Amino acid sequence: METVEQVKARLEQMLKPGRLAHSYGVAKEARRLASRYGADPERAYYAGLCHDICKNMPMEEQLQWIKRSAIILDDAFWRQPPIWHGFAAAQYIKEQMGVETEDILQSVRYHTTGRANMSLLEKIIFTADLTEQGRDYPDVETVRTLADQSLDQAMLYILRYTLEKLLVDGGPICRDSWEAYNQLILVQTSKKSLKKE
């Protein structure tokens, strides 16, 4: 597996300046969230660096990396090219950088879509992607506040926002995203039921 310095050198060659700054921001935020929630901070930093490594690749090249992974994906996924880069990146870092740690690979793969039953590291990368200091969108402070209270609550907020936008725009919703949302809602509902008993 490449060292952090080797990854940074690779990122500097592959990413545009804005995307590079975002990747460093996600890595830093992922390390912070990992320290807060009891995950490995250096593993989180590494996954954060890698999460968008294929973002500036031509779509055809991303597609080739996805196909090499042999993961079966639903039709809705293929109709959403903006989410391809995470799946491409997981295969890329496995083959080109020697990353074999499954948790890092999954964190990179699902950082845009989410999925049901995400690991702690997956939740951290998913959340850090939208809470790093360079992010500037209307609800970012709300999401940052939620991220410091509960990763699940932050993820639910993000998924609601994403799903609402797709519904309003008439876009397809990939299976992983709605399964992630449903699973988090069921966990939340179960916790509320237990508190009432």
Secondary structure, DSSP 8 states (H G I E B T S, - for coil): ---HHHHHHHHHHHS-HHHHHHHHHHHHHHHHHHHHHTS-HHHHHHHHHHTTTTTTS-HHHHHHHHHHHT----HHHHT-GGGHHHHHHHHHHHHHH----HHHHHHHHTTTT--TT--HHHHHHHHHHHHSTT---TTHHHHHHHHHH-HHHHHHHHHHHHHHHHHHHT----HHHHHHHHHHHHHHHHHHHHHH-
